[in-house]
């Protein structure tokens, strides 16, 4: 299990979680930030600093955002583990659930 960044992050990407993460496992996509589940150490440092309350422990993601439980993991299936976000740069694409989300709208 790992932490997950859900819908409230779309088109916000505050980055406070990136600054707080001690293991550099939060990657930036075009519209949302993603936590690499294989690099996350479940410390929870990212959760309290998120100003839009988009970070959840995997099992605690609200039902209306359940698609985000797998989005963070699935986006890295092709990329694998790079050993940290800082040296990778922004991701080229978002997960389909993120890309399909209307711009500037909080979905519930």
MOLIN-V334240 format. One line per field, one symbol per residue. ss: DSSP state (H for helix, E for strand, C for the rest). psi: psi as a letter, one per 20 degrees, with the letter a starting at -180 (. if undefined). burial: 1 if it has 16 or more other ideal C-beta (glycine too) atoms within 10 Angstrom, else 0. A space follows every 10 residues. Layout:
ss: ???
psi: ???
burial: ???
//
This chain:
ss: CCEEECHHHC CCCCCHHHHH CCCCCEEECC CCEEECCCCC CCCCCCCCCC CCCCEEEHHH CCHHHCCHHH HHHHHCCCCC CCCCCCCCCC CCCCCHHHHC CCCCCCCC
psi: qrqqpahihp jglhjhhghh pijljoqprh iqqppohihp jkhjhhgiio ijlipqqgij pqhikhhihi ggghhighha pijqhhihrq qhrrqhhghi pqpjpop.
burial: 0111111111 0110001101 1001111110 1111111011 0000111001 0101110100 1000101111 1110110000 0000100000 1001101100 10000000
//
